Amino acid sequence: MKYDIIGEPLPVVECHLASGETMITERGAMCWMTPNMKMETVGGGVGKMFGRMFSGESMFQNKYTAMGGNGMIAFASSFPGSIRAFNISPGNDMIVQKSGFLASEMGVQLSVFFQKKFGAGFFGGEGFIMQRLSGNGIAFVEIDGHAVEYNLKSGESMVIDTGYVAAMSASCTMEVTTVPGVKNAIFGGEGLFNTVVTGPGRLILQTMPINNVASSIIPYLSTGR
């Protein structure tokens, strides 16, 4: 499979498949394809279906296979931002934000990832439930806004405001710390908690979390302006 990511800040990834190759997606992300791409909707077992539902995805998967020759299929982002490709392999799992998964090669598996500490997900804004990408193949993930990547060394940490964590290596750890000082917490405008991600591993941050955008729009909707 070869691919091209086109058109930020409203990106689409075009995947060019050899005959017999298959792509999977968890929701209606397909935007165009050649006529020889065959679609099949599958569940994959009750446990996996409910796991995908709790991680923010559909209970079913759509499989697209190139039949009788080379094929092309394109998957579009649902929000202005970026699409990043991750090479998933054994021992190189990625943890991504809820609903971040866009599409992947057939060998990639999507499962639920629970934060080790309840507070990390509940207060950190990334969601108590995240998504784990494992197996073998290329996976495409949506990033809200521009993607900024850091390679954290062992023991190296980054303090992050709520919602800005898009993806990280499974080798990284995440926890939540309170903002120091009562005045800072109440009047600082940054909330009560920060998310701390510690290496080793890759850390991908996003510059425009969709939850922050929604919070900014709500006051205007309520006033009718």
C-alpha positions in Angstrom: 0.0 0.0 0.0 1.2 3.5 -0.9 -0.4 6.7 0.3 -0.5 10.5 -0.1 -1.7 12.9 2.5 -3.2 15.9 0.8 -4.8 19.3 1.6 -4.1 20.5 5.2 -5.8 22.0 7.0 -8.7 19.9 5.6 -6.7 16.8 4.8 -7.5 13.6 3.0 -5.3 10.5 2.7 -5.3 8.7 -0.7 -4.4 5.0 -0.3 -3.2 3.1 -3.4 -3.7 -0.6 -3.0 -2.4 -3.6 -5.0 -5.0 -6.2 -6.0 -6.2 -8.1 -2.9 -5.0 -5.5 -0.4 -7.5 -4.4 2.3 -8.0 -1.2 4.3 -10.2 -0.9 7.4 -12.0 2.0 9.0 -14.2 2.3 12.0 -16.7 4.8 10.6 -17.9 6.6 7.5 -14.5 8.1 6.7 -14.4 6.9 3.1 -14.9 9.9 0.7 -14.1 8.5 -2.7 -12.7 5.3 -4.3 -12.3 3.4 -7.6 -15.1 1.2 -8.7 -13.2 -2.0 -8.0 -13.0 -1.4 -4.2 -15.3 -3.9 -2.5 -16.8 -2.9 0.8 -17.7 -5.4 3.6 -19.0 -4.5 7.1 -17.9 -6.8 9.9 -18.2 -6.9 13.7 -15.3 -9.0 14.8 -16.9 -10.5 17.9 -19.0 -9.0 20.7 -16.0 -8.2 23.0 -14.2 -6.2 20.3 -17.4 -4.5 19.1 -18.2 -3.2 22.6 -14.5 -2.3 23.1 -14.5 -0.2 20.0 -17.8 1.5 21.1 -16.3 2.5 24.5 -13.2 3.9 22.8 -15.3 6.3 20.8 -15.6 4.3 17.5 -18.3 2.4 15.8 -19.2 -1.2 16.9 -18.6 -2.3 13.3 -15.6 -2.0 10.9 -15.7 -1.3 7.2 -13.3 -3.4 5.1 -12.4 -2.2 1.6 -10.5 -4.6 -0.7 -9.1 -3.9 -4.2 -10.6 -6.6 -6.5 -9.2 -7.6 -9.9 -6.4 -5.1 -10.0 -5.0 -2.0 -8.3 -7.4 0.3 -6.5 -7.5 3.6 -4.7 -9.5 4.7 -1.7 -9.5 8.1 0.1 -10.3 8.8 3.7 -11.0 12.4 4.9 -10.5 14.0 8.3 -13.7 15.0 10.1 -12.2 18.2 11.6 -9.6 20.8 10.4 -6.2 19.7 11.2 -3.7 17.0 10.2 -3.5 13.3 9.3 -0.5 11.4 10.6 0.7 8.0 9.5 2.1 5.6 12.1 4.0 2.4 11.4 2.6 0.0 13.9 4.6 -3.2 14.7 5.1 -5.6 17.6 6.5 -3.7 20.5 5.7 -0.4 18.8 2.1 0.2 19.8 0.6 3.7 19.8 -2.0 5.2 22.2 -4.2 7.8 20.5 -7.0 10.1 21.6 -10.6 8.9 21.6 -12.0 8.9 18.1 -8.5 9.6 16.7 -8.3 6.5 14.5 -9.1 7.1 10.8 -8.1 4.0 8.9 -5.4 1.4 8.6 -4.0 -1.6 6.8 -5.7 -4.9 7.7 -2.9 -6.0 10.1 -3.5 -3.2 12.6 -5.7 -3.9 15.6 -7.7 -1.3 17.5 -8.5 -1.9 21.2 -9.5 0.0 24.3 -6.8 1.5 26.4 -7.6 2.4 30.0 -5.5 4.8 31.9 -3.6 3.2 34.8 -4.8 6.0 37.1 -8.4 7.0 36.9 -7.6 10.7 37.4 -5.3 10.8 34.4 -8.2 10.3 32.1 -11.0 11.8 34.0 -9.3 15.1 34.9 -6.7 15.2 32.2 -9.2 15.7 29.4 -8.0 12.9 27.2 -10.8 10.7 28.3 -10.6 7.8 30.7 -10.8 5.6 27.7 -8.3 6.0 24.9 -7.4 3.8 21.8 -4.5 1.4 21.5 -3.2 0.6 18.0 -1.3 -2.7 17.8 -0.4 -5.4 15.4 1.5 -4.7 12.1 0.8 -2.1 9.4 0.3 1.6 8.7 -2.4 3.4 10.7 -3.8 6.9 10.0 -4.8 9.1 12.9 -6.6 12.5 12.9 -4.9 15.4 14.7 -7.0 18.4 15.7 -5.1 21.4 14.3 -1.3 21.1 13.6 0.7 18.2 15.0 3.8 18.9 17.1 6.0 16.0 17.9 8.6 15.4 20.7 10.8 12.4 21.3 11.0 12.1 25.1 14.0 10.4 26.7 13.6 8.0 29.6 12.4 10.0 32.6 11.9 13.2 30.5 8.5 14.8 31.0 6.2 17.3 29.3 3.4 19.2 31.2 0.4 19.6 28.9 -2.8 21.5 29.2 -6.1 19.6 28.9 -6.9 18.0 25.6 -3.6 18.7 23.7 -2.4 15.1 23.8 -3.1 13.5 20.4 -1.0 10.4 20.5 2.0 8.8 22.4 4.0 5.7 22.3 2.7 2.9 24.5 6.0 3.1 26.4 5.1 6.6 27.7 3.2 7.1 30.9 0.5 9.7 31.7 -0.6 11.2 35.0 -2.4 14.3 36.2 -1.0 17.0 38.5 -2.9 19.9 40.1 -2.0 23.4 39.2 0.1 24.7 42.2 -1.4 27.5 44.3 -5.1 28.4 44.9 -4.8 31.7 43.1 -3.3 30.1 40.0 -5.9 27.4 39.9 -8.9 29.8 40.4 -7.8 32.9 38.4 -5.2 31.5 36.0 -7.7 30.4 33.4 -5.9 27.2 32.8 -8.1 24.9 34.8 -7.3 22.9 37.9 -5.2 20.1 36.4 -2.4 19.5 34.0 -1.5 16.3 32.1 2.1 15.0 32.5 3.5 12.6 30.0 6.8 10.9 30.8 9.1 9.1 28.3 10.7 7.2 26.8 8.7 7.5 23.6 7.1 9.7 21.0 4.6 12.4 22.1 2.4 14.0 19.5 0.5 17.1 20.6 -2.3 19.0 18.7 -2.8 22.7 18.6 -6.6 22.9 18.3 -8.4 20.3 20.4 -12.0 20.0 19.2 -13.3 20.2 22.8 -11.6 23.6 23.2 -13.2 24.8 19.9 -16.7 23.6 21.1 -16.3 25.4 24.4 -15.4 28.6 22.6 -18.5 28.4 20.4 -21.1 27.5 23.1 -21.4 31.1 24.6 -22.3 32.5 21.1 -24.9 29.8 20.5 -26.6 30.4 23.8 -26.9 34.1 23.1 -28.2 33.5 19.6 -25.4 35.6 18.1 
